[in-house]
Amino acid sequence: MATLDQCRAALDRLAQNLSTADGDVRSAAALDRSLSCRITDLDVTFTGRLARGTIEDVTSVPGPPPGKADIRLTMAGDDLVALVDGRLSFARAWGGGRVKLEAGVRDLLRLRTLL
């Protein structure tokens, strides 16, 4: 099971990857939206903001998200680490129910480039 520190490091790597991306990925990451990532097995939620092509102001809070973010992810810690490391396909994880993504239709259309 991934630790809290490993999940935080995975989110930091994801933010770095987004900030150095170009083309369609950079455009999709340029959204300005609140973001939450609930890690079910650790009972913690990371919150932050997808803005200017990266993830900013990431904090963690115990339990479920304190509010409804524009973009909401739910998954196990191991799946977050595997997704960021490229060992797990988002489409396969989402299709298999391992990852849950909730967002508005417009955001989903823009995010498909990232996923």
Sequence and secondary structure as in RCSB ss.txt:
>XXXX:A:sequence
MATLDQCRAALDRLAQNLSTADGDVRSAAALDRSLSCRITDLDVTFTGRLARGTIEDVTSVPGPPPGKADIRLTM
AGDDLVALVDGRLSFARAWGGGRVKLEAGVRDLLRLRTLL
>XXXX:A:secstr
   HHHHHHHHHHHHHHHHT  HHHHHHHT  EEEEEEEGGGTEEEEEEEETTEEEEEEEEESS SS  SEEEEE
 HHHHHHHHHTSS HHHHHHTTS EEE  HHHHHHHTTT 
